[in-house]
Amino acid sequence: MAHVRKTACPLNCWDSCGFNVTIENDKVTKVEGDPTHPITLGKICGRGRMLETRANSSKRLLHPLKKVNGSFEQITWEQALDEIAARLQEVKEQHGSTAVLHSHDYANNGILKNLDQRFFNSYGGVTELYGSLCWGAGIEAQKWDFGEAWSHEPNDIYNSKNIIVWGRNVARTNMHFYEKLLEAKKQGAKLVVIDPLYNATAKIADEYITIKPGMDGLLAAGIIKEMFRLGLEDREFIEQFTHGVADLSQLLEEISLAEISEITEVSCEVMTKLAVVYADKPTATYMGLGMQRYKNGGNTIRFIDALVAISGNIGIAGGGANYANLQVGQSFAFEELTLSKRKQNHRQFSIMKQAEEVLAATDPEIKMIVVTCGNPLTQVPDTEVVEKAFTKVPTLVVIEQFMTDTAMLADYVLPTTTAFEEEDFYYSSMYHHYVNYGPKLVASPGETKSDLWIWTQLANRLGFGEDFDFTREEWLQMTLKPLEDKGITLEKLQALHTMELPVEKVPWSDRKFKTPTGKFEFTSFAVQQKGDNGRLTLAVPDESKWNSPKLAEKYPYSLLTIHPLRSNHSQNYHLLGANLKLKVEVAQNIAEEQGLKNGDYVKVWNDRGEVKGYIFILAKAHPNTINIDEGIWKQFGGSVNNLTSSRESDNGLGSTLYDCLVNLEKVN
């Protein structure tokens, strides 16, 4: 008999939705939205609904696999765990524990997914990844400016007179914010969208501003320059609560508005108009993640932060430089969960350059890679180098649900559970501040086991099983300890399913920033203390005609690789049908210049590699712009990361996935 249970979406997404899941005969049969969830209100996206297909797919891995003579063979858990534990012990004894690389990303948001860190810390400490493919440059930028990356709570948008959505297609990636935009517009707010692509969010805007990809920081500089010229800046806020404005003023003297207009391909009149909008407080700015995926990415977010500060829209209801909301995740006991002080050795590789660093590593060389919560053969830039590195290492272990591009290279593949088959709780540090409980709903199929079970079994074999001697309920209680005095306990969360976490709903309203000066910093004092000047710059992307004219002549088009509509990164492509094709979306001028029409088969290439796919013409994309959605698997024509660069952002903590020039031609 069918029954409905409340649970939550595990996907690494802005919205972190509440679910109502129908179960029949110990099987999930339908996933719908929970209308009682305070933010998501019963609406969910196709990616969330696909979790039913994912859980029930005949393509799921159901047994441990070992590669023997180039082919996978089914083995027992006992054999898999014994051999992997023996290999971990051997590597540690012969080469040191940092000869193991833990390649981890954030496919899902379950709090207990972080127990992989506890395992490797108890093991002795391994080579870990730092930085983020997704949002790292912007996070670091806001830490330089504010001391933290915090955003306003969702309903604060109803206090905004003007709303700037900058480089963020919320209709695709943040549907509940999109709903709030519609409501805010009904209440009289003016919506401005700034983006190289005319997307579904731009369609509802009062004004859409198209911009050359990667030039958003310079546009912010131009608006600030106009605010100063027109006397529209918030002089009181600047003088009392900021540090380094003289450096900013001096920098802006080095460039004219006409030069900024030429580089950004945005008119001077638009910059003047935006200066007036920002002065017409409260004006809220909501930033996307794509525009910081350039070499100048950190500087881009810092300049937009500076614009929000100059206009006095910080710390006021309806304002804010809204990029991420790390205060949500800061509620939990990560230190106790991960035992970070237990490790005896430690080495770090950049997540962007992990492949190059594996190939170059000495003292010790990387002898073993363990992949959790990720698919680096699809998601890490410069795929050819990634494949070379992961193939070179003697032992590759992948914990997975499906035979991904990365799993195909593995020596051992360990089948793991889906969110519906294990208990956990979920949250997002990008949008709202509610934590969602997810009970175990159904039994796991075949021999699939939870990540936690796998780590516990390996820990027992390696002699630190006491570090994992807790029930799942005890683990969850451990993570919630800091919240007990706020009335948030596991028992309450299990009963209510969704609880509001304690956050500053309007950050910085007390004007006390977490920087060394206690002020908003146009010039980062912390960075100066480390030996750099910490100042804003008039930076542009590495791969642009302004920095690399010969490269731009050879490769005249800017490539974006935005998030797909129907897949959370690479997770769903294999479930979308056998006729899936790589789509190459191009600006109208490219189609006209090359005589292309919808459906034409083309090659897109640069010095790093190539992909082939089918043309789709974008009517209003910025000239010379191409988009190919990220995440598509090799069997369907991917990965688009055959084209992208593994360089790091200016502050070293972000990717340069969008800092990418390509050429294109029709092929037979």
C-alpha positions in Angstrom: 0.0 0.0 0.0 1.4 3.4 -1.0 2.2 6.0 1.7 3.8 9.4 1.6 6.9 10.4 3.7 8.5 13.8 4.2 12.2 14.1 3.3 14.5 16.5 1.6 16.5 17.0 -1.5 20.2 16.1 -1.2 21.5 17.9 -4.3 24.2 20.5 -4.1 21.9 23.3 -5.1 20.7 26.8 -4.1 17.2 25.8 -3.1 17.6 22.7 -0.7 14.0 21.7 -1.2 11.5 19.8 1.0 10.1 16.6 -0.5 7.0 14.5 -0.2 8.0 11.0 -1.4 5.5 8.3 -2.3 6.6 4.8 -1.3 5.0 1.5 -2.4 6.3 -2.0 -1.7 9.6 -0.6 -0.3 10.2 1.4 -3.5 10.1 5.2 -4.2 7.5 5.7 -6.8 7.1 9.5 -6.9 9.0 12.6 -5.7 7.0 15.8 -5.2 7.4 19.1 -3.3 6.5 19.5 0.3 3.9 22.3 0.4 4.6 22.9 4.2 8.3 23.8 3.6 8.7 27.5 4.6 10.8 28.4 1.5 10.2 25.9 -1.2 6.4 25.6 -0.7 5.8 22.5 -2.6 7.6 23.4 -5.8 10.6 21.3 -7.0 12.6 21.2 -10.2 13.1 18.3 -12.7 16.5 17.5 -11.1 14.8 16.8 -7.8 12.1 14.6 -9.5 14.8 12.7 -11.3 16.0 11.3 -7.9 13.2 8.7 -8.2 14.6 7.6 -11.6 18.1 7.6 -10.2 17.2 5.4 -7.2 15.3 2.9 -9.3 17.6 2.9 -12.4 18.6 -0.5 -13.8 22.0 1.1 -14.4 22.9 1.4 -10.7 26.0 -0.3 -9.4 24.8 -3.1 -7.1 28.0 -5.0 -6.2 31.7 -4.2 -5.5 33.8 -4.4 -8.7 37.5 -4.9 -9.3 39.3 -4.4 -12.6 41.1 -7.5 -13.6 43.1 -7.5 -16.9 41.2 -4.4 -18.1 37.7 -5.7 -17.3 35.5 -5.3 -14.2 34.7 -8.4 -12.2 32.2 -8.7 -9.3 33.8 -9.4 -6.0 32.6 -9.6 -2.4 32.6 -6.7 0.0 35.0 -8.7 2.2 37.5 -9.0 -0.6 37.1 -5.4 -1.7 37.6 -4.0 1.8 40.4 -6.3 2.7 42.3 -5.4 -0.5 41.7 -1.7 -0.3 42.7 -1.6 3.4 45.8 -3.6 2.7 46.7 -1.2 -0.1 46.2 1.8 2.2 48.4 0.2 4.9 51.1 -0.7 2.3 51.1 2.8 0.8 51.4 4.4 4.3 54.2 2.2 5.4 56.2 2.4 2.2 55.6 6.0 1.1 53.8 7.9 3.8 50.1 8.6 4.2 50.3 11.7 1.9 51.0 9.3 -1.0 47.2 8.9 -1.0 45.1 11.6 -2.7 41.5 12.1 -1.5 39.7 13.6 -4.5 36.4 15.0 -3.1 33.8 17.3 -4.4 30.2 18.2 -3.4 27.7 16.1 -5.3 25.4 16.0 -2.3 24.8 18.0 0.8 24.3 15.3 3.4 26.1 16.3 6.6 27.5 12.8 7.1 29.2 12.9 3.7 31.9 14.8 5.5 32.9 11.7 7.4 35.3 10.8 4.6 37.5 13.6 6.1 37.3 12.0 9.5 38.5 8.7 8.0 41.5 10.2 6.2 42.5 12.4 9.2 42.4 9.3 11.5 44.4 7.4 8.8 47.2 9.9 9.4 46.5 12.7 7.0 46.5 12.5 3.2 46.9 14.8 0.2 43.8 16.8 0.1 42.3 19.3 -2.3 41.8 23.0 -1.6 39.8 25.6 -3.5 36.6 25.1 -5.4 35.6 24.5 -9.0 32.3 26.2 -8.3 32.5 29.3 -6.1 35.9 29.5 -4.5 37.2 32.8 -5.9 34.1 34.7 -4.9 34.1 33.2 -1.3 37.7 34.3 -0.8 36.9 37.7 -2.3 34.1 38.4 0.1 36.3 37.2 3.0 38.8 39.9 2.0 36.1 42.5 1.8 33.7 41.7 4.7 35.6 39.0 6.6 32.9 36.5 5.7 30.6 35.6 2.8 27.1 36.1 4.2 23.8 36.9 2.4 20.4 38.3 3.4 17.6 35.9 4.1 15.3 35.1 1.2 12.3 37.2 2.3 14.4 40.3 2.6 13.9 40.8 -1.1 10.5 42.3 -0.3 12.3 45.2 1.2 14.2 46.0 -1.9 13.3 49.0 -4.1 15.7 47.8 -6.9 17.0 44.3 -7.5 20.1 43.6 -9.6 20.5 40.0 -10.6 24.1 39.9 -11.9 25.3 36.8 -13.8 22.8 34.5 -12.3 20.0 32.7 -14.1 17.8 32.0 -11.1 15.0 30.5 -13.3 17.4 27.6 -14.0 19.4 27.3 -10.8 17.3 28.9 -8.0 13.6 28.5 -8.9 12.3 29.6 -5.5 14.2 32.9 -5.7 12.7 33.3 -9.2 9.2 33.0 -7.6 10.2 35.7 -5.1 11.4 38.0 -7.9 8.0 37.7 -9.5 6.3 38.6 -6.2 8.7 41.5 -5.5 8.0 42.9 -9.0 4.3 42.8 -8.2 5.0 44.8 -5.1 6.7 47.5 -7.2 10.4 46.5 -7.2 12.4 47.2 -10.3 14.4 44.2 -11.7 17.7 44.6 -13.7 19.5 41.5 -15.1 23.1 41.7 -16.2 24.3 38.7 -18.1 26.0 37.7 -21.4 23.1 35.3 -22.1 19.5 36.4 -22.5 18.0 33.8 -20.2 14.6 33.1 -18.6 15.4 35.5 -15.7 16.2 38.2 -18.2 12.8 37.7 -19.8 11.1 39.0 -16.6 13.5 41.9 -16.1 12.5 45.6 -16.4 15.9 46.0 -18.0 18.3 43.5 -19.4 22.0 44.5 -19.9 24.2 42.4 -22.0 27.9 42.3 -21.2 31.1 40.8 -22.6 31.9 37.6 -20.6 34.4 38.2 -17.8 34.2 42.0 -17.8 31.7 42.4 -14.9 34.3 43.8 -12.4 35.1 46.6 -14.9 31.4 47.3 -15.3 31.1 47.7 -11.5 34.2 50.0 -11.7 32.5 52.2 -14.3 29.3 52.5 -12.2 31.4 53.5 -9.1 33.2 56.0 -11.2 29.9 57.5 -12.3 28.6 57.6 -8.7 31.6 59.6 -7.7 31.2 62.0 -10.6 27.5 62.6 -9.9 28.0 62.7 -6.1 25.7 59.7 -5.5 28.0 57.8 -3.1 27.1 57.2 0.5 29.8 59.5 2.0 28.7 58.8 5.6 29.0 55.0 5.2 32.3 55.3 3.3 34.0 57.5 5.9 32.8 55.7 9.0 32.7 52.1 8.0 35.2 51.4 5.2 39.0 51.1 4.8 41.0 51.9 1.6 38.7 54.1 -0.4 41.6 56.4 -1.4 43.2 53.4 -3.2 40.0 52.8 -5.0 39.6 56.4 -6.1 43.2 56.5 -7.3 42.7 53.4 -9.3 39.6 54.7 -11.0 41.6 57.8 -12.2 43.6 55.4 -14.4 40.8 54.6 -16.8 38.0 56.6 -18.5 34.4 55.6 -18.7 34.8 55.4 -22.5 37.6 52.9 -22.1 35.5 50.8 -19.7 32.6 50.9 -22.2 34.9 49.7 -25.0 36.2 46.7 -22.9 32.9 45.7 -21.3 30.8 46.4 -24.5 28.3 48.2 -22.3 27.4 51.8 -23.1 28.4 54.8 -20.9 24.7 55.7 -20.7 23.9 52.3 -19.1 26.6 52.8 -16.5 25.2 56.2 -15.6 21.7 54.8 -15.3 23.0 52.0 -13.0 24.7 54.5 -10.8 21.4 56.2 -10.2 19.7 52.9 -9.5 22.3 52.0 -6.9 21.9 55.3 -5.2 18.1 54.8 -5.1 18.2 52.7 -2.0 17.6 50.0 -0.9 19.1 48.2 -3.9 19.9 44.5 -3.6 22.6 42.8 -5.6 22.4 39.0 -6.2 25.5 37.6 -7.8 25.9 34.4 -9.7 28.9 32.0 -9.7 29.9 32.1 -13.3 31.5 35.5 -13.4 34.1 34.6 -10.8 35.3 31.6 -12.9 38.0 33.6 -14.6 41.5 34.5 -13.8 40.2 37.9 -12.6 37.3 36.2 -10.8 38.1 37.3 -7.2 38.7 40.8 -8.3 35.3 40.8 -10.1 33.4 39.9 -7.0 35.4 42.4 -4.9 34.5 45.2 -7.4 30.8 44.4 -7.2 31.1 44.3 -3.4 32.8 47.7 -3.6 29.9 49.1 -5.6 27.4 47.9 -3.0 29.6 49.5 -0.3 30.1 52.8 -2.2 26.3 53.1 -2.6 25.6 52.4 1.1 23.6 49.3 0.4 25.4 47.2 3.0 23.8 46.3 6.3 20.4 47.7 5.3 17.1 45.8 4.8 16.5 45.3 1.1 20.2 45.7 0.2 23.3 43.4 0.3 26.0 42.0 -1.8 24.4 38.5 -1.9 26.8 35.8 -3.1 26.9 33.0 -0.6 25.6 32.5 2.9 28.3 30.6 4.8 26.8 31.4 8.2 24.3 28.5 7.5 27.0 25.8 7.5 28.8 27.5 10.3 26.1 26.3 12.6 27.3 22.7 12.8 30.1 20.9 14.7 32.4 20.2 11.8 35.6 20.1 13.9 34.2 17.3 16.1 32.8 15.5 13.0 36.0 15.5 10.9 38.7 15.3 13.6 40.9 17.7 11.6 43.5 17.8 14.4 44.0 14.0 14.3 46.1 14.0 11.1 49.8 13.8 11.5 50.8 14.6 7.9 49.2 16.9 5.5 49.7 18.0 1.9 47.4 20.0 -0.4 46.8 20.1 -4.1 44.7 22.7 -5.9 41.4 21.1 -6.9 41.8 22.8 -10.3 45.3 21.5 -10.9 45.0 18.2 -9.1 45.9 16.3 -12.3 49.0 18.3 -13.0 50.0 18.0 -9.3 49.5 14.2 -9.4 51.8 13.9 -12.4 54.4 16.2 -10.9 54.3 14.9 -7.3 57.5 13.7 -5.6 58.3 13.0 -2.0 56.0 11.2 -2.1 54.5 10.4 -5.5 50.8 9.7 -5.5 50.3 6.0 -5.3 46.6 5.8 -4.6 43.5 8.0 -5.3 40.2 7.7 -3.5 37.3 9.5 -5.2 34.2 10.5 -3.1 31.2 12.6 -4.0 32.5 13.6 -7.4 33.2 12.7 -11.0 36.6 14.4 -11.8 36.9 12.9 -15.3 33.9 15.0 -16.3 34.0 18.0 -13.9 37.7 18.9 -13.5 39.1 21.2 -16.2 41.5 20.0 -18.9 40.1 16.5 -19.2 43.0 15.1 -21.2 45.4 15.8 -18.4 43.0 14.5 -15.8 42.6 11.2 -17.6 46.4 10.9 -18.0 47.0 11.5 -14.2 44.2 9.2 -13.0 45.4 6.4 -15.3 49.0 6.7 -14.1 48.3 6.2 -10.4 48.7 2.5 -9.4 45.4 2.3 -7.4 42.2 4.2 -8.0 39.2 3.6 -5.8 35.8 5.2 -6.6 32.7 5.2 -4.4 29.8 5.6 -6.8 26.2 4.8 -7.7 26.8 4.5 -11.5 29.6 3.7 -13.9 30.7 7.3 -14.5 33.6 8.4 -16.7 35.8 8.4 -13.5 34.5 5.0 -12.4 35.4 3.5 -15.8 39.1 4.2 -14.9 39.0 2.7 -11.4 40.6 -0.4 -10.0 37.9 -0.7 -7.4 34.3 0.6 -7.6 32.3 0.5 -4.4 28.5 0.9 -4.8 26.9 3.4 -2.5 23.4 4.3 -1.4 21.2 7.1 -2.6 19.7 9.7 -0.2 16.4 7.8 0.1 18.3 4.8 1.4 20.0 6.5 4.4 19.3 9.0 7.1 20.9 12.4 7.0 20.1 16.1 7.1 20.7 18.7 4.4 21.2 22.4 4.0 22.6 24.9 1.5 25.1 27.7 2.2 23.9 29.5 -1.0 20.4 30.7 -0.4 18.1 29.9 2.5 18.9 29.2 6.2 16.8 26.1 6.9 18.1 22.7 7.7 16.0 19.7 6.3 15.8 16.2 7.7 15.9 13.2 5.5 14.9 9.8 7.0 15.8 6.5 5.5 12.8 5.6 3.4 13.6 2.4 1.6 16.0 -0.5 1.7 19.1 -0.2 -0.5 19.2 -2.5 -3.5 21.6 -5.3 -4.1 24.8 -5.0 -2.0 24.9 -1.2 -2.0 26.2 0.3 1.3 26.3 3.8 2.7 29.5 5.8 2.7 29.5 5.7 6.5 29.4 1.9 6.5 32.3 1.8 4.0 34.4 4.1 6.2 33.6 2.2 9.3 34.6 -1.1 7.8 37.9 0.3 6.5 38.6 2.0 9.8 38.1 -1.3 11.6 40.6 -3.0 9.3 43.2 -0.2 9.7 43.1 -0.1 13.5 41.1 3.1 14.3 37.6 1.6 14.4 36.9 3.4 17.7 36.8 6.7 15.8 33.7 5.3 13.9 32.1 3.5 16.8 28.9 5.6 16.8 25.3 4.9 15.6 24.0 7.1 12.8 21.8 8.8 15.3 24.8 9.6 17.5 26.6 11.1 14.5 23.7 13.4 13.7 23.4 14.4 17.3 27.2 15.2 17.3 26.8 17.6 14.4 23.9 19.5 16.1 25.6 20.0 19.5 26.3 23.7 18.9 22.6 24.3 18.3 21.2 22.6 21.4 21.1 25.9 23.4 19.1 27.4 20.4 16.5 24.7 20.8 17.5 22.7 17.7 17.9 19.0 18.5 17.8 15.9 16.4 14.5 14.8 18.0 12.9 18.1 17.1 14.4 18.1 13.6 13.1 14.5 13.1 9.6 15.6 14.2 9.4 18.9 12.3 11.6 17.9 9.2 12.6 21.5 8.7 14.0 24.0 11.2 15.3 27.6 10.9 18.9 28.0 11.8 20.1 31.0 13.7 21.6 33.5 11.3 22.0 37.3 10.8 19.0 37.9 8.5 20.5 41.3 7.4 24.2 40.8 7.7 26.4 43.7 8.8 23.5 45.8 10.2 25.7 46.5 13.2 28.5 47.8 10.9 30.9 45.4 12.6 32.8 43.5 10.0 35.0 40.4 10.5 38.1 42.0 8.8 41.3 43.0 10.6 40.2 46.7 10.6 36.6 45.9 11.6 35.5 47.8 8.5 34.5 46.9 5.0 37.9 46.8 3.2 38.3 48.1 -0.4 42.0 47.3 0.3 42.4 44.1 2.1 44.5 44.6 5.3 44.8 40.8 5.8 46.3 40.4 2.4 48.7 43.2 2.9 49.9 41.5 6.1 50.8 38.5 3.9 52.9 40.6 1.6 50.6 41.5 -1.3 49.0 44.9 -1.8 45.4 43.7 -1.3 44.1 46.3 -3.7 41.5 46.1 -6.4 42.8 46.1 -10.0 41.4 46.8 -13.4 41.8 43.2 -14.4 40.3 41.4 -17.4 40.3 37.6 -18.3 43.5 36.0 -19.2 42.0 34.7 -22.5 40.8 37.9 -24.0 42.0 40.2 -26.7 43.2 42.7 -24.0 45.5 40.2 -22.4 46.2 37.7 -25.2 45.7 39.3 -28.6 47.3 36.5 -30.6 45.3 33.9 -28.8 42.1 35.9 -29.4 42.9 36.1 -33.1 43.2 32.4 -33.3 40.3 31.7 -31.0 37.8 34.5 -31.4 34.8 33.2 -29.3 34.2 33.2 -25.5 33.0 29.9 -24.2 30.7 29.6 -21.2 29.9 26.3 -19.6 26.8 26.9 -17.5 24.9 24.5 -15.3 22.6 22.1 -17.2 18.8 22.4 -16.8 18.0 18.7 -16.2 21.1 17.4 -14.5 22.9 18.4 -11.3 26.3 18.7 -12.9 27.1 15.3 -14.4 24.7 13.2 -12.3 21.7 12.7 -14.6 23.0 12.7 -18.1 23.0 8.9 -18.4 19.3 8.8 -17.3 18.1 11.3 -19.9 17.8 9.0 -22.9 20.1 7.3 -25.4 19.6 10.1 -28.0 21.2 12.8 -25.8 23.4 15.1 -27.9 25.9 17.8 -27.0 24.3 21.1 -27.8 26.5 24.1 -28.9 24.6 27.3 -28.2 26.0 30.3 -30.2 25.3 34.0 -30.5 23.4 35.2 -33.6 26.5 36.9 -35.1 28.5 33.6 -35.0 25.8 31.8 -36.9 25.6 34.6 -39.5 29.3 34.8 -40.0 29.7 31.1 -40.5 26.5 30.4 -42.3 25.2 28.1 -39.5 21.7 26.9 -38.9 20.1 25.1 -36.0 21.1 21.4 -36.0 24.3 21.8 -37.9 27.1 19.5 -36.6 30.2 21.5 -35.5 33.6 21.1 -33.9 34.6 23.5 -31.1 38.3 23.5 -30.3 41.3 25.2 -28.8 44.9 24.2 -27.9 43.6 22.0 -25.0 41.2 19.8 -27.0 37.9 19.6 -28.9 34.3 18.6 -28.7 31.7 18.1 -31.4 28.0 18.8 -31.1 24.9 20.4 -32.7 24.2 24.1 -33.2 21.4 25.9 -31.4 21.3 29.7 -32.2 20.7 32.0 -29.3 18.7 35.1 -30.4 20.0 37.6 -27.8 23.4 36.3 -26.5 26.2 38.7 -26.4 28.2 38.7 -29.7 31.0 36.1 -30.0 29.6 34.1 -27.1 29.2 30.3 -27.1 27.7 28.1 -24.4 28.0 24.4 -23.9 26.4 23.0 -20.7 28.9 21.4 -18.3 28.6 17.9 -17.0 27.9 15.9 -20.2 29.6 12.5 -20.2 32.1 11.2 -22.8 29.6 8.8 -24.4 27.3 11.7 -25.2 30.0 13.9 -26.7 31.6 15.5 -23.6 33.3 16.5 -21.5 33.3 20.2 -22.3 36.2 20.3 -20.0 38.3 19.1 -22.9 38.4 22.8 -23.7 38.7 24.5 -20.3 41.8 25.6 -18.4 43.0 24.3 -15.1 44.5 27.7 -14.2 43.5 29.1 -10.8 41.7 32.4 -10.1 43.6 35.5 -9.0 43.3 34.6 -5.3 44.2 31.0 -5.9 40.9 29.5 -4.6 38.7 29.4 -7.7 38.6 27.9 -11.2 39.0 29.7 -14.5 36.4 27.5 -16.3 34.9 30.4 -18.1 38.2 32.1 -19.0 38.2 30.1 -22.2 38.5 31.1 -25.9 37.6 28.7 -28.7 37.1 28.5 -32.4 34.2 26.7 -34.2 33.6 25.2 -37.6 31.0 23.1 -39.3 32.0 19.5 -39.9 30.4 16.6 -41.8 
